[in-house]
């Protein structure tokens, strides 16, 4: 029988030791290529398969012990903590699920890299709030902290999977002016996922916003479109940029490049 968060014989130290056995230092240099400013990050060289295997073995870890893992300076140890939460959530009763989500939100300052966000937010917040209101997501979207904003948009992937698109589109509209490239990538990714389910809905969104959308966001959003349609939306963005420049110079009546 799968354990939930009730086996107080397990400790964070034991989990760390088990994970370290999965580590291969020769992987570290390749890991660093996937992250910005990675010179200041600490890796052991444990791959995702090793992290998941260790997480399954420590699903009984109590939340105070998970907190210790989240406090680690080692990237994969924090990943381990998040995988324990993710897998544990799916195997827990309703009351425990609520507790896990509250714990995740309370300690989200330790969710501080794109992979940490992407491997946790949809499977905790997305699942938990699928049939609830989305106020939390809008609150996170207004955070000064980029990782909170990324949590908000990436968590909606679970909504998209289940045919709920309104939250994703509302957040995407907010993030059109976000200054961070990692947000442009995440938002474009979620828009692309909407397009897989409802291409017409994505097209209508792009008709309104492609002219002013960051280039990276647009590129990700139209990735699955036919070549001609991708070219069309790229042209809208070029026209939109020209219109914005002209307006800034005081020229009135210039088309913004979209209806």
Secondary structure, DSSP 8 states (H G I E B T S, - for coil): ----TT-TT--HHHHHHHHHTT--GGGHHHHHTTSTTGGG-B-----HHHHHHHHHHTTT--HHHHHHHHT-SBHHHHHHHHHHHHHHHHTS-HHHHHHHHHHHHHTGGG--SHHHHHTTHIIIIIHHTTTS--HHHHHHHT-SSHHHHHHHHHHTHHHHHTT--HHHHHHHHHGGG---HHHHHHHHHHHHHHHHH-HHHHHHHHHHHGGGS-HHHHHHHTTTS-HHHHHHHHHHHHHHHHHHHHHHTT--S---S--
